[in-house]
Amino acid sequence: WVPLYRAVQRIAFKLRAPQRLMLCLKLYSSVAMVSKEMAKMATESLLAHIGHPIPKIRQVAADHLYTLLCINGFLEVDDEDSMAEIDLLLTETEWMREDAGVKEARGKLTDLVKRILSQSV
């Protein structure tokens, strides 16, 4: 599964068509169901796309990240407060906007998710 993931990742970084990039984001979240290792890799890739310059890509990445982190529940950590804050950031941030609030939310989200990922090793 890792070679498939790497191939999708290489393609995603070269794509300029938003619809194709959104398909890559969907593939990340689908491949994440295979194992915890793949889920962590997909989480990092989706998190990187939260900072994409195209607002629709940010929104789709946030939606897939929410699904991966909350619904699939692959992260089993004791830090309920951080998980609640991640949930709030993903669902309440208007990812389609281009303002300082989105940049601030992206920074907080990145820090929280990376901390959670490091705890779940």
All heavy atoms as an XYZ file, in Angstrom:
961
protein
N       0.812     -1.206      0.000
C       0.000      0.000      0.000
C       0.851      1.264      0.000
O       0.435      2.292     -0.505
C      -0.953     -0.009      1.189
C      -2.045     -1.012      1.033
C      -2.137     -2.215      1.660
C      -3.182     -0.924      0.193
N      -3.273     -2.883      1.261
C      -3.932     -2.093      0.343
C      -3.638      0.017     -0.704
C      -5.118     -2.330     -0.344
C      -4.818     -0.217     -1.389
C      -5.540     -1.380     -1.195
N       2.008      1.179      0.593
C       2.872      2.358      0.653
C       3.279      2.823     -0.750
O       3.233      4.026     -1.028
C       4.094      2.107      1.561
C       5.062      3.266      1.500
C       3.639      1.883      3.004
N       3.652      1.915     -1.682
C       3.979      2.391     -3.037
C       2.799      3.113     -3.716
O       3.001      4.110     -4.407
C       4.348      1.114     -3.790
C       4.817      0.173     -2.727
C       3.963      0.484     -1.531
N       1.592      2.611     -3.504
C       0.413      3.281     -4.058
C       0.263      4.679     -3.468
O       0.043      5.653     -4.185
C      -0.850      2.458     -3.788
C      -2.167      3.135     -4.180
C      -2.245      3.330     -5.686
C      -3.339      2.329     -3.662
N       0.423      4.767     -2.169
C       0.322      6.063     -1.495
C       1.375      7.033     -2.042
O       1.079      8.192     -2.335
C       0.494      5.884      0.018
C       0.582      7.197      0.745
C      -0.568      7.876      1.082
C       1.808      7.761      1.049
C      -0.497      9.102      1.725
C       1.886      8.980      1.686
C       0.733      9.643      2.032
O       0.810     10.861      2.655
N       2.615      6.569     -2.161
C       3.707      7.418     -2.663
C       3.426      7.886     -4.097
O       3.716      9.027     -4.455
C       5.042      6.678     -2.615
C       5.479      6.323     -1.223
C       6.120      7.503     -0.527
N       6.632      7.054      0.760
C       6.452      7.702      1.881
N       5.789      8.835      1.890
N       6.926      7.240      3.011
N       2.859      7.003     -4.920
C       2.529      7.380     -6.297
C       1.463      8.472     -6.316
O       1.581      9.450     -7.059
C       2.052      6.156     -7.073
N       0.444      8.317     -5.494
C      -0.605      9.340     -5.402
C      -0.013     10.650     -4.898
O      -0.329     11.730     -5.408
C      -1.759      8.871     -4.474
C      -2.730     10.004     -4.188
C      -2.483      7.692     -5.089
N       0.867     10.568     -3.930
C       1.489     11.765     -3.369
C       2.322     12.501     -4.431
O       2.251     13.730     -4.541
C       2.359     11.370     -2.177
C       2.804     12.536     -1.335
C       3.569     12.058     -0.112
O       4.315     11.083     -0.173
N       3.375     12.737      0.991
N       3.091     11.760     -5.222
C       3.900     12.383     -6.277
C       3.006     13.077     -7.304
O       3.284     14.189     -7.750
C       4.770     11.343     -6.978
C       6.069     11.053     -6.272
C       7.015     10.257     -7.154
N       6.438      9.026     -7.684
C       6.419      7.863     -7.037
N       6.939      7.750     -5.841
N       5.883      6.799     -7.601
N       1.929     12.415     -7.663
C       1.003     12.980     -8.648
C       0.320     14.223     -8.081
O       0.180     15.234     -8.758
C      -0.037     11.925     -9.083
C       0.647     10.845     -9.917
C      -1.170     12.565     -9.864
C      -0.205      9.623    -10.152
N      -0.098     14.149     -6.829
C      -0.833     15.258     -6.210
C      -0.016     16.539     -6.191
O      -0.558     17.631     -6.397
C      -1.260     14.886     -4.794
N       1.277     16.439     -5.970
C       2.103     17.634     -5.901
C       2.332     18.258     -7.279
O       2.699     19.414     -7.374
C       3.435     17.349     -5.209
C       3.299     17.254     -3.725
C       3.560     16.061     -3.077
C       2.892     18.339     -2.968
C       3.423     15.961     -1.701
C       2.756     18.252     -1.601
C       3.020     17.065     -0.965
N       2.083     17.499     -8.340
C       2.266     18.021     -9.693
C       0.968     18.555    -10.300
O       1.002     19.282    -11.284
C       2.831     16.930    -10.604
C       4.225     16.488    -10.219
C       4.688     15.369    -11.114
C       6.033     14.838    -10.664
N       6.468     13.690    -11.461
N      -0.153     18.176     -9.728
C      -1.439     18.536    -10.323
C      -1.775     20.010    -10.150
O      -1.503     20.609     -9.118
C      -2.559     17.708     -9.690
C      -2.585     16.239    -10.061
C      -3.690     15.531     -9.303
C      -2.793     16.056    -11.549
N      -2.388     20.548    -11.168
C      -2.868     21.929    -11.095
C      -4.380     21.981    -11.188
O      -4.976     22.974    -10.830
C      -2.240     22.749    -12.197
C      -0.750     22.861    -11.986
C      -0.105     23.701    -13.014
N       1.342     23.568    -12.815
C       2.149     24.570    -12.786
N       1.706     25.776    -12.957
N       3.429     24.377    -12.609
N      -4.990     20.932    -11.703
C      -6.444     20.888    -11.839
C      -7.062     20.560    -10.473
O      -6.803     19.485     -9.925
C      -6.850     19.849    -12.866
N      -7.852     21.465     -9.915
C      -8.432     21.248     -8.583
C      -9.245     19.958     -8.451
O      -9.170     19.288     -7.434
C      -9.319     22.470     -8.366
C      -8.768     23.517     -9.264
C      -8.196     22.778    -10.447
N     -10.004     19.594     -9.507
C     -10.829     18.389     -9.415
C      -9.974     17.131     -9.287
O     -10.315     16.213     -8.545
C     -11.752     18.292    -10.623
C     -12.793     19.396    -10.614
C     -13.444     19.586    -11.951
O     -12.834     19.318    -12.989
N     -14.679     20.068    -11.941
N      -8.864     17.103     -9.986
C      -7.972     15.947     -9.888
C      -7.283     15.903     -8.528
O      -7.087     14.839     -7.961
C      -6.947     15.980    -11.012
C      -7.568     15.713    -12.354
C      -6.564     15.717    -13.448
N      -7.233     15.464    -14.721
C      -6.656     15.662    -15.880
N      -5.416     16.084    -15.954
N      -7.322     15.417    -16.989
N      -6.920     17.059     -8.038
C      -6.295     17.119     -6.717
C      -7.280     16.665     -5.639
O      -6.907     15.961     -4.705
C      -5.789     18.527     -6.430
C      -5.026     18.733     -5.132
C      -3.880     17.738     -4.988
C      -4.488     20.152     -5.055
N      -8.549     17.031     -5.800
C      -9.564     16.581     -4.833
C      -9.715     15.059     -4.865
O      -9.955     14.443     -3.830
C     -10.894     17.280     -5.098
C     -10.876     18.734     -4.665
S     -12.466     19.556     -4.750
C     -12.513     20.023     -6.457
N      -9.543     14.459     -6.032
C      -9.572     12.993     -6.116
C      -8.390     12.385     -5.362
O      -8.533     11.346     -4.709
C      -9.565     12.531     -7.575
C     -10.873     12.702     -8.323
C     -10.690     12.367     -9.793
C     -11.964     11.851     -7.715
N      -7.233     13.027     -5.443
C      -6.075     12.548     -4.686
C      -6.340     12.625     -3.180
O      -5.969     11.717     -2.436
C      -4.830     13.357     -5.043
S      -4.174     12.974     -6.675
N      -6.988     13.695     -2.740
C      -7.320     13.826     -1.322
C      -8.265     12.701     -0.891
O      -8.128     12.146      0.199
C      -7.949     15.192     -1.034
C      -7.059     16.404     -1.309
C      -7.835     17.690     -1.046
C      -5.790     16.365     -0.504
N      -9.196     12.369     -1.763
C     -10.116     11.259     -1.472
C      -9.354      9.935     -1.388
O      -9.632      9.099     -0.533
C     -11.199     11.185     -2.542
C     -12.276     10.188     -2.249
C     -13.381     10.271     -3.272
C     -14.501      9.322     -2.893
N     -15.630      9.441     -3.815
N      -8.381      9.759     -2.272
C      -7.558      8.550     -2.229
C      -6.757      8.468     -0.931
O      -6.600      7.388     -0.363
C      -6.616      8.493     -3.425
C      -7.244      8.049     -4.732
C      -6.279      8.243     -5.895
C      -7.686      6.611     -4.658
N      -6.248      9.614     -0.466
C      -5.527      9.618      0.821
C      -6.422      9.063      1.922
O      -6.012      8.195      2.696
C      -5.106     11.034      1.225
C      -3.963     11.621      0.452
C      -3.912     12.983      0.225
C      -2.924     10.845     -0.033
C      -2.854     13.562     -0.474
C      -1.870     11.413     -0.733
C      -1.846     12.768     -0.947
O      -0.809     13.331     -1.627
N      -7.642      9.577      1.999
C      -8.503      9.126      3.093
C      -8.948      7.680      2.904
O      -9.184      6.971      3.876
C      -9.703     10.065      3.279
O     -10.452     10.168      2.107
N      -9.036      7.222      1.670
C      -9.401      5.815      1.425
C      -8.260      4.876      1.807
O      -8.478      3.849      2.446
C      -9.761      5.612     -0.044
O     -10.889      6.373     -0.381
N      -7.045      5.226      1.414
C      -5.872      4.392      1.727
C      -5.630      4.373      3.237
O      -5.098      3.405      3.773
C      -4.637      4.904      0.949
C      -3.366      4.240      1.419
C      -4.827      4.674     -0.534
N      -6.058      5.399      3.922
C      -5.851      5.482      5.366
C      -6.565      4.377      6.132
O      -6.201      4.071      7.268
C      -6.322      6.840      5.883
N      -7.544      3.766      5.512
C      -8.301      2.702      6.183
C      -7.509      1.404      6.290
O      -7.890      0.511      7.021
C      -9.595      2.424      5.410
C     -10.421      3.623      5.169
S     -11.670      3.771      6.383
C     -12.738      4.938      5.600
N      -6.403      1.312      5.565
C      -5.634      0.072      5.497
C      -4.921     -0.240      6.806
O      -4.981     -1.356      7.304
C      -4.622      0.136      4.329
C      -3.694     -1.052      4.338
C      -5.357      0.253      3.013
N      -4.243      0.753      7.377
C      -3.489      0.528      8.604
C      -3.262      1.848      9.324
O      -3.476      2.917      8.755
C      -2.134     -0.128      8.290
O      -1.294      0.797      7.615
N      -2.788      1.745     10.545
C      -2.487      2.961     11.306
C      -1.345      3.743     10.670
O      -1.354      4.968     10.651
C      -2.154      2.630     12.755
C      -3.362      2.254     13.566
C      -3.027      2.150     15.036
C      -4.288      1.830     15.811
N      -4.111      1.945     17.237
N      -0.354      3.023     10.144
C       0.767      3.691      9.487
C       0.283      4.502      8.281
O       0.658      5.660      8.096
C       1.802      2.654      9.026
C       2.946      3.252      8.245
C       3.836      2.206      7.590
O       3.578      1.000      7.743
O       4.777      2.629      6.905
N      -0.588      3.899      7.473
C      -1.125      4.603      6.313
C      -2.012      5.768      6.749
O      -2.016      6.818      6.114
C      -1.923      3.641      5.425
C      -1.095      2.557      4.783
S       0.252      3.161      3.743
C      -0.642      4.016      2.500
N      -2.742      5.578      7.837
C      -3.600      6.653      8.340
C      -2.770      7.850      8.786
O      -3.136      9.002      8.534
C      -4.461      6.141      9.492
N      -1.644      7.594      9.420
C      -0.766      8.699      9.836
C      -0.189      9.421      8.628
O      -0.132     10.651      8.604
C       0.349      8.175     10.739
C      -0.138      7.808     12.110
C       0.993      7.299     12.971
C       0.449      6.858     14.320
N       1.495      6.384     15.200
N       0.218      8.660      7.623
C       0.762      9.275      6.413
C      -0.303     10.116      5.712
O      -0.033     11.240      5.264
C       1.299      8.189      5.478
C       2.532      7.485      6.023
S       2.989      5.974      5.128
C       3.338      6.575      3.507
N      -1.504      9.583      5.628
C      -2.597     10.315      4.982
C      -2.958     11.570      5.769
O      -3.235     12.618      5.184
C      -3.815      9.410      4.848
N      -2.937     11.467      7.091
C      -3.231     12.626      7.928
C      -2.235     13.744      7.668
O      -2.618     14.912      7.519
C      -3.199     12.237      9.422
O      -4.202     11.238      9.649
C      -3.473     13.424     10.312
N      -0.971     13.405      7.573
C       0.060     14.418      7.306
C      -0.140     15.055      5.936
O       0.006     16.266      5.784
C       1.445     13.794      7.428
C       1.798     13.435      8.862
C       3.059     12.602      8.994
O       3.663     12.245      7.951
O       3.436     12.311     10.136
N      -0.507     14.262      4.935
C      -0.735     14.811      3.595
C      -1.963     15.709      3.561
O      -1.939     16.785      2.964
C      -0.895     13.683      2.577
O       0.311     12.981      2.446
N      -3.033     15.271      4.195
C      -4.240     16.094      4.242
C      -3.980     17.390      5.001
O      -4.455     18.461      4.606
C      -5.398     15.317      4.880
C      -5.951     14.176      4.034
C      -6.901     13.312      4.858
C      -6.654     14.714      2.792
N      -3.223     17.292      6.062
C      -2.875     18.471      6.848
C      -2.076     19.469      6.004
O      -2.290     20.677      6.097
C      -2.084     18.045      8.082
C      -1.933     19.045      9.204
C      -3.287     19.508      9.714
C      -1.140     18.426     10.345
N      -1.204     18.961      5.154
C      -0.438     19.846      4.269
C      -1.351     20.581      3.293
O      -1.119     21.749      2.971
C       0.614     19.038      3.514
N      -2.407     19.919      2.852
C      -3.324     20.543      1.887
C      -4.298     21.526      2.548
O      -4.976     22.269      1.841
C      -4.071     19.472      1.095
C      -3.210     18.844      0.055
N      -2.401     17.756      0.324
C      -2.972     19.169     -1.232
C      -1.743     17.431     -0.763
N      -2.066     18.275     -1.727
N      -4.345     21.546      3.868
C      -5.156     22.553      4.561
C      -4.592     23.950      4.263
O      -5.309     24.928      4.334
C      -5.152     22.284      6.091
C      -5.888     20.991      6.398
C      -5.720     23.431      6.872
C      -7.360     21.107      6.598
N      -3.331     24.023      3.893
C      -2.702     25.302      3.580
C      -2.674     25.619      2.087
O      -1.976     26.539      1.674
N      -3.415     24.888      1.291
C      -3.408     25.094     -0.158
C      -3.971     26.478     -0.515
O      -4.892     26.957      0.146
C      -4.239     23.996     -0.833
C      -3.945     23.843     -2.274
N      -4.513     24.648     -3.229
C      -3.118     22.992     -2.939
C      -4.056     24.289     -4.424
N      -3.209     23.283     -4.269
N      -3.434     27.117     -1.561
C      -3.933     28.445     -1.935
C      -5.361     28.457     -2.495
O      -6.029     29.486     -2.451
C      -2.933     28.938     -2.984
C      -2.166     27.758     -3.417
C      -2.260     26.728     -2.331
N      -5.843     27.327     -3.013
C      -7.210     27.273     -3.546
C      -8.161     26.914     -2.395
O      -8.036     25.844     -1.786
C      -7.323     26.238     -4.684
C      -6.406     26.636     -5.844
C      -8.767     26.112     -5.160
C      -6.329     25.626     -6.966
N      -9.119     27.800     -2.107
C     -10.026     27.574     -0.970
C     -10.784     26.245     -1.018
O     -10.953     25.586      0.005
C     -10.994     28.755     -1.046
C     -10.237     29.816     -1.764
C      -9.361     29.087     -2.742
N     -11.235     25.822     -2.185
C     -11.988     24.564     -2.294
C     -11.123     23.375     -1.887
O     -11.605     22.439     -1.243
C     -12.506     24.386     -3.733
C     -13.343     23.159     -3.929
C     -14.624     23.213     -3.132
C     -15.475     21.984     -3.425
N     -16.638     21.915     -2.560
N      -9.843     23.409     -2.217
C      -8.921     22.332     -1.836
C      -8.786     22.301     -0.315
O      -8.797     21.231      0.300
C      -7.536     22.504     -2.497
C      -7.654     22.489     -4.015
C      -6.552     21.452     -2.002
C      -8.207     21.224     -4.606
N      -8.672     23.484      0.302
C      -8.600     23.554      1.772
C      -9.842     22.939      2.407
O      -9.751     22.167      3.361
C      -8.455     25.007      2.243
C      -7.130     25.624      1.974
C      -6.951     26.903      2.756
N      -7.963     27.901      2.481
C      -7.821     28.918      1.635
N      -6.701     29.062      0.961
N      -8.790     29.796      1.473
N     -11.015     23.270      1.855
C     -12.272     22.760      2.410
C     -12.356     21.237      2.286
O     -12.708     20.552      3.234
C     -13.461     23.418      1.704
C     -14.804     22.956      2.226
C     -15.030     23.357      3.663
O     -14.960     24.530      3.988
N     -15.299     22.403      4.530
N     -12.015     20.723      1.120
C     -12.068     19.270      0.900
C     -11.056     18.562      1.800
O     -11.365     17.521      2.391
C     -11.850     18.937     -0.594
C     -11.667     17.447     -0.807
C     -13.012     19.457     -1.422
N      -9.854     19.118      1.927
C      -8.843     18.526      2.806
C      -9.330     18.510      4.249
O      -9.156     17.518      4.961
C      -7.527     19.291      2.696
N      -9.960     19.592      4.688
C     -10.495     19.650      6.052
C     -11.596     18.612      6.254
O     -11.656     17.950      7.298
C     -11.022     21.050      6.360
N     -12.464     18.442      5.252
C     -13.535     17.445      5.349
C     -12.971     16.028      5.468
O     -13.409     15.238      6.307
C     -14.459     17.531      4.131
C     -15.278     18.805      4.100
O     -15.383     19.496      5.145
O     -15.808     19.137      3.014
N     -11.987     15.721      4.635
C     -11.386     14.379      4.688
C     -10.594     14.175      5.984
O     -10.616     13.078      6.556
C     -10.488     14.137      3.477
C     -11.245     13.886      2.219
N     -12.023     12.767      2.012
C     -11.356     14.624      1.087
C     -12.576     12.821      0.816
N     -12.187     13.942      0.240
N      -9.941     15.209      6.441
C      -9.193     15.112      7.697
C     -10.145     14.877      8.860
O      -9.878     14.069      9.749
C      -8.362     16.377      7.912
C      -7.373     16.361      9.061
C      -6.358     15.234      8.891
C      -6.652     17.697      9.142
N     -11.282     15.561      8.849
C     -12.289     15.365      9.894
C     -12.763     13.914      9.904
O     -12.827     13.283     10.953
C     -13.469     16.313      9.679
C     -14.556     16.125     10.692
C     -14.458     16.721     11.940
C     -15.671     15.349     10.427
C     -15.440     16.548     12.890
C     -16.655     15.163     11.360
C     -16.544     15.768     12.598
O     -17.515     15.586     13.539
N     -13.071     13.406      8.726
C     -13.522     12.017      8.621
C     -12.465     11.067      9.161
O     -12.763     10.157      9.935
C     -13.832     11.671      7.153
O     -14.837     12.553      6.673
C     -14.295     10.233      7.016
N     -11.235     11.307      8.766
C     -10.140     10.433      9.171
C      -9.904     10.475     10.675
O      -9.765      9.429     11.313
C      -8.881     10.853      8.420
C      -7.680      9.949      8.498
C      -8.014      8.584      7.934
C      -6.546     10.563      7.706
N      -9.881     11.655     11.238
C      -9.563     11.792     12.660
C     -10.725     11.439     13.583
O     -10.528     10.811     14.616
C      -9.117     13.224     12.965
C      -7.798     13.650     12.354
C      -7.547     15.124     12.645
C      -6.659     12.808     12.863
N     -11.913     11.842     13.210
C     -13.047     11.705     14.135
C     -13.892     10.459     13.897
O     -14.183      9.735     14.831
C     -13.921     12.945     14.050
S     -13.033     14.437     14.522
N     -14.281     10.230     12.695
C     -15.188      9.127     12.426
C     -14.454      7.791     12.434
O     -14.896      6.832     13.043
C     -15.940      9.348     11.104
C     -16.843     10.576     11.256
C     -16.738      8.116     10.715
C     -17.530     11.000     10.000
N     -13.312      7.734     11.765
C     -12.560      6.483     11.734
C     -11.899      6.197     13.070
O     -11.591      5.065     13.382
C     -11.516      6.502     10.620
C     -12.159      6.545      9.263
O     -13.314      6.169      9.103
N     -11.436      7.024      8.284
N     -11.636      7.218     13.838
C     -11.122      7.058     15.188
C      -9.824      6.290     15.303
O      -9.617      5.561     16.264
N      -8.925      6.448     14.336
C      -7.675      5.702     14.432
C      -6.779      6.258     15.525
O      -5.876      5.588     15.983
C      -6.953      5.663     13.081
C      -6.068      6.842     12.804
C      -4.736      6.806     13.145
C      -6.576      7.982     12.222
C      -3.912      7.883     12.886
C      -5.767      9.056     11.967
C      -4.435      9.008     12.298
N      -7.028      7.481     15.930
C      -6.218      8.069     17.001
C      -6.898      7.809     18.342
O      -7.935      8.373     18.633
C      -6.060      9.576     16.793
C      -5.208      9.992     15.615
C      -5.219     11.502     15.483
C      -3.798      9.490     15.755
N      -6.315      6.949     19.108
C      -6.860      6.654     20.427
C      -5.920      7.253     21.466
O      -4.956      6.633     21.872
C      -6.998      5.144     20.600
C      -7.980      4.541     19.605
C      -7.951      3.037     19.615
O      -7.304      2.439     20.500
O      -8.572      2.451     18.732
N      -6.218      8.483     21.841
C      -5.368      9.189     22.796
C      -6.214      9.643     23.966
O      -7.435      9.730     23.890
C      -4.659     10.404     22.144
C      -3.687      9.942     21.093
C      -5.654     11.358     21.544
N      -5.538      9.949     25.049
C      -6.237     10.365     26.252
C      -6.506     11.856     26.292
O      -7.194     12.329     27.182
C      -5.408      9.966     27.489
C      -5.288      8.455     27.605
O      -6.229      7.754     27.187
O      -4.253      7.987     28.114
N      -5.974     12.604     25.366
C      -6.086     14.054     25.370
C      -7.420     14.488     24.753
O      -7.479     14.920     23.602
C      -4.896     14.663     24.628
C      -4.758     16.147     24.875
O      -5.663     16.735     25.490
O      -3.736     16.708     24.452
N      -8.474     14.390     25.525
C      -9.822     14.735     25.056
C      -9.931     16.208     24.682
O     -10.626     16.560     23.737
C     -10.854     14.403     26.137
C     -10.914     12.945     26.518
C     -11.946     12.199     25.711
O     -12.902     12.831     25.239
O     -11.781     10.985     25.556
N      -9.230     17.084     25.424
C      -9.304     18.519     25.147
C      -8.727     18.840     23.768
O      -9.311     19.630     23.014
C      -8.561     19.317     26.224
C      -9.252     19.242     27.578
O     -10.478     18.991     27.608
O      -8.565     19.435     28.594
N      -7.589     18.244     23.444
C      -6.991     18.483     22.128
C      -7.885     17.953     21.018
O      -8.059     18.608     19.986
C      -5.616     17.830     22.037
O      -4.703     18.489     22.872
N      -8.453     16.761     21.210
C      -9.343     16.202     20.190
C     -10.574     17.077     20.009
O     -11.040     17.284     18.887
C      -9.732     14.767     20.542
C      -8.602     13.760     20.379
S      -7.849     13.733     18.742
C      -9.126     12.954     17.788
N     -11.100     17.617     21.104
C     -12.255     18.507     21.016
C     -11.887     19.792     20.275
O     -12.680     20.303     19.469
C     -12.777     18.832     22.413
N     -10.690     20.312     20.523
C     -10.259     21.520     19.832
C     -10.034     21.257     18.346
O     -10.385     22.082     17.497
C      -8.988     22.077     20.465
C      -8.637     23.453     19.961
C      -7.514     24.121     20.735
O      -7.051     23.577     21.758
O      -7.098     25.201     20.288
N      -9.475     20.100     18.011
C      -9.297     19.725     16.607
C     -10.663     19.637     15.926
O     -10.860     20.159     14.828
C      -8.531     18.388     16.485
C      -7.073     18.584     16.881
C      -8.641     17.821     15.077
C      -6.293     17.296     17.027
N     -11.596     18.995     16.586
C     -12.957     18.872     16.060
C     -13.551     20.254     15.790
O     -14.126     20.506     14.726
C     -13.813     18.085     17.056
C     -15.226     17.897     16.561
O     -15.415     17.118     15.609
O     -16.132     18.529     17.126
N     -13.414     21.144     16.751
C     -13.952     22.503     16.623
C     -13.279     23.256     15.473
O     -13.962     23.904     14.666
C     -13.761     23.255     17.939
C     -14.422     24.620     18.033
C     -15.934     24.464     18.004
C     -13.999     25.324     19.304
N     -11.967     23.167     15.379
C     -11.250     23.858     14.302
C     -11.669     23.342     12.927
O     -11.876     24.129     11.996
C      -9.738     23.702     14.478
C      -9.100     24.537     15.577
C      -7.675     24.059     15.853
C      -9.108     26.010     15.213
N     -11.804     22.038     12.791
C     -12.164     21.475     11.495
C     -13.596     21.801     11.084
O     -13.874     22.028      9.911
C     -11.961     19.955     11.498
C     -10.522     19.483     11.431
C     -10.435     17.983     11.681
C      -9.902     19.835     10.085
N     -14.498     21.835     12.055
C     -15.904     22.037     11.713
C     -16.337     23.505     11.714
O     -17.244     23.874     10.978
C     -16.819     21.248     12.666
O     -16.549     21.639     14.015
C     -16.610     19.759     12.507
N     -15.712     24.325     12.513
C     -16.156     25.711     12.641
C     -15.379     26.713     11.784
O     -15.841     27.832     11.585
C     -16.100     26.152     14.108
C     -16.991     25.335     15.030
C     -18.468     25.470     14.699
O     -18.914     26.579     14.344
O     -19.181     24.450     14.770
N     -14.216     26.343     11.314
C     -13.430     27.267     10.485
C     -14.025     27.312      9.085
O     -14.354     26.277      8.503
C     -11.960     26.809     10.410
O     -11.434     26.732     11.726
C     -11.123     27.778      9.588
N     -14.150     28.507      8.548
C     -14.636     28.681      7.180
C     -13.428     28.611      6.244
O     -12.812     29.633      5.920
C     -15.373     30.004      7.043
C     -16.650     30.046      7.854
C     -17.408     31.343      7.647
O     -17.418     31.855      6.500
O     -17.979     31.834      8.613
N     -13.093     27.408      5.823
C     -11.881     27.159      5.042
C     -11.919     27.815      3.673
O     -10.882     27.973      3.034
C     -11.636     25.655      4.913
C     -11.364     25.022      6.234
C     -12.218     24.234      6.953
C     -10.185     25.145      7.029
N     -11.634     23.857      8.137
C     -10.383     24.405      8.212
C      -8.977     25.812      6.855
C      -9.427     24.306      9.208
C      -8.009     25.722      7.852
C      -8.243     24.967      9.001
N     -13.081     28.218      3.204
C     -13.207     28.865      1.900
C     -12.794     30.337      1.949
O     -12.594     30.955      0.915
C     -14.649     28.754      1.385
C     -15.109     27.328      1.123
S     -14.297     26.566     -0.274
C     -15.157     27.356     -1.599
N     -12.667     30.894      3.123
C     -12.293     32.309      3.257
C     -10.776     32.458      3.175
O     -10.029     31.523      3.409
C     -12.797     32.852      4.585
C     -14.321     32.859      4.647
C     -14.822     33.369      5.925
N     -14.367     34.747      6.119
C     -14.646     35.459      7.176
N     -15.371     34.948      8.144
N     -14.214     36.694      7.294
N     -10.365     33.662      2.877
C      -8.933     33.972      2.820
C      -8.670     35.115      3.788
O      -8.664     36.269      3.394
C      -8.542     34.387      1.402
C      -8.896     33.343      0.381
C      -7.744     32.993     -0.509
O      -6.620     33.392     -0.221
O      -7.998     32.306     -1.497
N      -8.507     34.784      5.045
C      -8.229     35.830      6.027
C      -7.294     35.300      7.111
O      -6.893     34.144      7.097
C      -9.527     36.391      6.622
C     -10.367     35.338      7.345
O      -9.858     34.240      7.627
O     -11.546     35.620      7.634
N      -6.976     36.177      8.043
C      -6.039     35.805      9.113
C      -6.610     34.696     10.001
O      -5.856     33.892     10.549
C      -5.689     37.033      9.946
N      -7.920     34.637     10.153
C      -8.547     33.601     10.977
C      -8.288     32.203     10.454
O      -8.061     31.270     11.224
N      -8.295     32.057      9.144
C      -8.030     30.754      8.527
C      -6.563     30.371      8.741
O      -6.260     29.232      9.087
C      -8.382     30.768      7.018
C      -7.906     29.505      6.326
C      -9.881     30.925      6.841
N      -5.667     31.331      8.572
C      -4.243     31.056      8.786
C      -3.969     30.683     10.237
O      -3.193     29.776     10.516
C      -3.405     32.266      8.380
C      -3.371     32.483      6.889
C      -2.540     33.676      6.521
C      -2.578     33.892      5.017
N      -1.803     35.061      4.612
N      -4.625     31.376     11.152
C      -4.454     31.075     12.581
C      -4.997     29.683     12.903
O      -4.356     28.905     13.607
C      -5.176     32.129     13.416
C      -5.008     31.942     14.902
C      -5.759     33.011     15.697
O      -5.921     34.128     15.191
O      -6.179     32.684     16.828
N      -6.180     29.362     12.369
C      -6.779     28.043     12.599
C      -5.887     26.948     12.023
O      -5.706     25.898     12.637
C      -8.171     27.988     11.979
N      -5.329     27.193     10.842
C      -4.437     26.212     10.214
C      -3.205     25.958     11.081
O      -2.789     24.816     11.270
C      -4.036     26.698      8.826
C      -3.181     25.703      8.084
C      -2.871     26.142      6.673
N      -2.108     27.378      6.663
C      -2.408     28.444      5.927
N      -3.459     28.436      5.146
N      -1.652     29.521      5.965
N      -2.635     27.023     11.637
C      -1.468     26.876     12.508
C      -1.780     26.083     13.766
O      -1.029     25.175     14.145
N      -2.904     26.412     14.404
C      -3.317     25.680     15.615
C      -3.590     24.218     15.295
O      -3.180     23.324     16.031
C      -4.587     26.304     16.209
C      -4.371     27.567     16.963
C      -5.702     28.017     17.555
C      -5.611     29.377     18.199
N      -6.918     29.824     18.711
N      -4.308     23.990     14.197
C      -4.657     22.630     13.803
C      -3.412     21.797     13.531
O      -3.297     20.661     13.998
C      -5.553     22.668     12.560
C      -6.071     21.341     12.051
C      -6.978     20.688     13.085
C      -6.819     21.542     10.746
N      -2.466     22.375     12.818
C      -1.217     21.674     12.524
C      -0.484     21.298     13.799
O      -0.051     20.145     13.955
C      -0.310     22.552     11.632
O      -1.008     22.837     10.417
C       0.990     21.845     11.306
N      -0.369     22.229     14.727
C       0.316     21.944     15.992
C      -0.386     20.844     16.775
O       0.259     19.919     17.280
C       0.402     23.211     16.856
C       1.324     24.259     16.260
O       2.144     23.908     15.375
O       1.216     25.430     16.663
N      -1.706     20.934     16.878
C      -2.465     19.936     17.644
C      -2.364     18.543     17.023
O      -2.133     17.560     17.732
C      -3.934     20.358     17.745
C      -4.242     21.509     18.680
C      -5.651     22.023     18.443
C      -4.071     21.073     20.124
N      -2.555     18.464     15.716
C      -2.537     17.151     15.058
C      -1.151     16.532     15.147
O      -1.017     15.338     15.430
C      -3.028     17.253     13.595
C      -2.799     15.953     12.856
C      -4.497     17.631     13.560
N      -0.118     17.328     14.944
C       1.240     16.776     15.045
C       1.536     16.301     16.453
O       2.198     15.273     16.648
C       2.261     17.816     14.583
C       2.269     17.961     13.072
C       3.331     18.884     12.597
C       3.318     18.938     11.074
N       4.355     19.788     10.537
N       1.042     17.014     17.460
C       1.232     16.579     18.835
C       0.498     15.274     19.101
O       1.033     14.346     19.713
C       0.767     17.668     19.815
C       1.130     17.323     21.253
C       0.817     18.447     22.197
N      -0.614     18.616     22.268
C      -1.224     19.791     22.460
N      -0.533     20.887     22.561
N      -2.529     19.849     22.529
N      -0.723     15.166     18.607
C      -1.505     13.940     18.770
C      -0.819     12.768     18.050
O      -0.730     11.667     18.572
C      -2.949     14.118     18.230
C      -3.708     15.148     19.053
C      -3.691     12.808     18.158
C      -4.168     14.696     20.406
N      -0.326     13.024     16.828
C       0.360     11.959     16.080
C       1.605     11.476     16.805
O       1.891     10.288     16.831
C       0.726     12.443     14.679
C      -0.392     12.563     13.674
C       0.106     13.180     12.376
C      -1.060     11.235     13.415
N       2.334     12.403     17.413
C       3.545     11.991     18.139
C       3.211     11.199     19.399
O       3.970     10.338     19.812
C       4.406     13.212     18.480
O       3.763     14.016     19.447
N       2.052     11.451     20.004
C       1.636     10.717     21.205
C       1.150      9.324     20.862
O       1.238      8.417     21.688
C       0.504     11.464     21.920
C       0.925     12.747     22.582
C      -0.277     13.502     23.134
O      -1.417     13.039     23.058
N      -0.025     14.672     23.683
N       0.627      9.150     19.642
C       0.039      7.856     19.310
C       1.028      6.883     18.689
O       0.646      5.877     18.153
C      -1.145      8.061     18.361
O      -0.703      8.563     17.125
N       2.301      7.207     18.747
C       3.324      6.316     18.179
C       3.439      5.058     18.995
O       3.295      4.969     20.137
C       4.684      7.057     18.091
C       5.782      6.106     17.715
C       4.577      8.180     17.113
